[in-house]
Amino acid sequence: MQFDYRHFHIDCRARHADEGMYYARARITRVPQSGEHLRSHDSGDIDAFTNEADAISCARAWAMEWCDEVSKAVSKGTSKGTSKGTSK
């Protein structure tokens, strides 16, 4: 399953292992800004399931949460860089 979420492209997959389990995996690629190199993040095996649909659903939820966390961290870093003269 491939889809775009925020400014990321997500590819969710299920790796079928020899023992019959399906392992949830996600590859997340950040849409590059002007002049920026393409960056991606591979989740590795997230969790194991007895069926492929559950593994892909898990990968999707995990990837969206990961993107949300990265977006929050980036916006906090941006807002810190733009605040002026306030300290606590």
Order of alpha helices (4+ residues) and beta strands (2+ residues): beta-beta-beta-beta-beta-alpha
